């Protein structure tokens, strides 16, 4: 069995050709993966920006509501103070005070409840774009595995 230089040359050329093709395929796969990763990162940033916009808009609307409620409260308190100033007897004063305190307590509880619900709703809406990205990431991981 005589192995010639030509045999070695052919074997080396075949080995280099195979290695080159494998390296090229690995490079293409790596570039595709980096492209996907770049797109995924871009999507994450877009979701974060969208989430921030939703949160800012929601806070702005809540602030408008707080301002309107504050104005209304001041107007109501002014009218109530005038009403208290017009009382004729200590008994009437006590009755009006009790009524006003009950009314203010009920209003405070209702406002607190309304604000809590609004904040929970805003947090849920603001987190939704990020939640969608997390779901997408989990889905990609499932398909990759």
Secondary structure per residue as TSV (DSSP state, phi and psi in degrees):
chain	resnum	aa	ss	phi	psi
A	1	X	-	360.0	102.5
A	2	X	-	-102.2	120.8
A	3	X	-	-97.7	128.3
A	4	X	-	-100.0	169.4
A	5	X	H	-61.9	-33.6
A	6	X	H	-64.5	-40.2
A	7	X	H	-62.2	-45.7
A	8	X	H	-62.0	-42.0
A	9	X	H	-62.4	-44.5
A	10	X	H	-64.9	-41.9
A	11	X	H	-64.3	-43.1
A	12	X	H	-64.9	-42.0
A	13	X	H	-63.8	-41.0
A	14	X	H	-64.9	-44.2
A	15	X	H	-63.0	-44.7
A	16	X	H	-64.8	-38.5
A	17	X	H	-64.9	-44.4
A	18	X	H	-62.9	-45.4
A	19	X	H	-62.8	-40.3
A	20	X	H	-64.8	-43.2
A	21	X	H	-65.0	-41.4
A	22	X	H	-65.5	-41.1
A	23	X	H	-64.8	-41.1
A	24	X	H	-63.9	-44.3
A	25	X	H	-63.8	-41.7
A	26	X	H	-64.2	-40.2
A	27	X	H	-64.7	-42.5
A	28	X	H	-64.9	-41.8
A	29	X	H	-65.3	-40.5
A	30	X	H	-64.2	-43.0
A	31	X	H	-64.7	-40.0
A	32	X	H	-63.9	-41.9
A	33	X	H	-63.8	-41.9
A	34	X	H	-66.0	-37.1
A	35	X	H	-63.0	-44.5
A	36	X	H	-63.1	-41.5
A	37	X	H	-64.5	-40.8
A	38	X	H	-62.2	-43.1
A	39	X	H	-65.7	-40.0
A	40	X	H	-65.5	-43.3
A	41	X	H	-62.6	-41.2
A	42	X	H	-60.8	-44.2
A	43	X	H	-60.8	-38.9
A	44	X	H	-63.2	-43.5
A	45	X	H	-64.9	-40.8
A	46	X	H	-63.0	-39.2
A	47	X	H	-65.5	-40.4
A	48	X	H	-64.8	-42.2
A	49	X	H	-64.8	-44.7
A	50	X	H	-61.4	-42.1
A	51	X	H	-61.1	-43.2
A	52	X	H	-64.0	-40.1
A	53	X	H	-63.5	-44.6
A	54	X	H	-61.1	-44.6
A	55	X	H	-64.8	-44.2
A	56	X	H	-63.8	-43.8
A	57	X	H	-63.6	-40.8
A	58	X	H	-64.2	-43.0
A	59	X	H	-64.3	-37.4
A	60	X	H	-62.8	-44.4
A	61	X	H	-65.2	-40.6
A	62	X	H	-63.9	-39.4
A	63	X	H	-63.5	-41.0
A	64	X	H	-60.3	-42.5
A	65	X	H	-62.8	-41.4
A	66	X	H	-63.6	-41.0
A	67	X	H	-64.2	-43.7
A	68	X	H	-64.3	-41.7
A	69	X	H	-65.3	-39.4
A	70	X	H	-63.1	-44.1
A	71	X	H	-61.2	-45.5
A	72	X	H	-62.4	-41.0
A	73	X	H	-63.7	-41.6
A	74	X	H	-64.0	-42.2
A	75	X	H	-63.5	-42.5
A	76	X	H	-64.7	-44.3
A	77	X	H	-63.8	-38.0
A	78	X	H	-61.7	-46.4
A	79	X	H	-63.8	-38.2
A	80	X	H	-68.4	-37.5
A	81	X	H	-65.8	-40.0
A	82	X	H	-62.7	-40.7
A	83	X	H	-63.5	-42.3
A	84	X	H	-66.9	-35.8
A	85	X	H	-68.0	-20.7
A	86	X	T	-92.3	6.6
A	87	X	-	-67.6	153.4
A	88	X	-	-107.3	-19.1
A	89	X	S	-146.0	159.1
A	90	X	H	-60.5	-34.1
A	91	X	H	-64.9	-44.4
A	92	X	H	-63.5	-39.0
A	93	X	H	-61.2	-45.5
A	94	X	H	-64.7	-40.9
A	95	X	H	-63.6	-45.6
A	96	X	H	-67.2	-39.4
A	97	X	H	-62.0	-44.9
A	98	X	H	-61.2	-44.4
A	99	X	H	-62.6	-45.2
A	100	X	H	-64.4	-42.5
A	101	X	H	-62.3	-43.3
A	102	X	H	-62.5	-44.8
A	103	X	H	-62.8	-43.2
A	104	X	H	-67.5	-39.5
A	105	X	H	-62.9	-46.5
A	106	X	H	-61.0	-41.5
A	107	X	H	-64.6	-40.4
A	108	X	H	-64.3	-42.9
A	109	X	H	-64.0	-44.4
A	110	X	H	-64.1	-42.1
A	111	X	H	-65.8	-43.1
A	112	X	H	-60.6	-44.5
A	113	X	H	-63.5	-45.4
A	114	X	H	-61.5	-43.8
A	115	X	H	-66.6	-38.8
A	116	X	H	-62.7	-45.3
A	117	X	H	-62.6	-42.1
A	118	X	H	-63.6	-40.7
A	119	X	H	-68.8	-40.4
A	120	X	H	-63.8	-41.8
A	121	X	H	-63.4	-44.1
A	122	X	H	-62.5	-44.3
A	123	X	H	-61.1	-41.4
A	124	X	H	-64.1	-46.1
A	125	X	H	-65.3	-40.6
A	126	X	H	-68.9	-32.0
A	127	X	H	-82.4	-15.5
A	128	X	H	-56.3	-46.9
A	129	X	H	-60.1	-37.0
A	130	X	H	-70.2	-40.5
A	131	X	H	-59.8	-40.5
A	132	X	H	-62.2	-39.9
A	133	X	H	-67.2	-38.7
A	134	X	H	-63.2	-42.8
A	135	X	H	-61.0	-41.7
A	136	X	H	-63.4	-41.7
A	137	X	H	-62.8	-42.9
A	138	X	H	-62.5	-42.0
A	139	X	H	-62.2	-42.7
A	140	X	H	-64.6	-38.6
A	141	X	H	-66.0	-39.7
A	142	X	H	-61.6	-42.4
A	143	X	H	-72.2	-30.3
A	144	X	H	-73.0	-30.9
A	145	X	-	-77.0	360.0
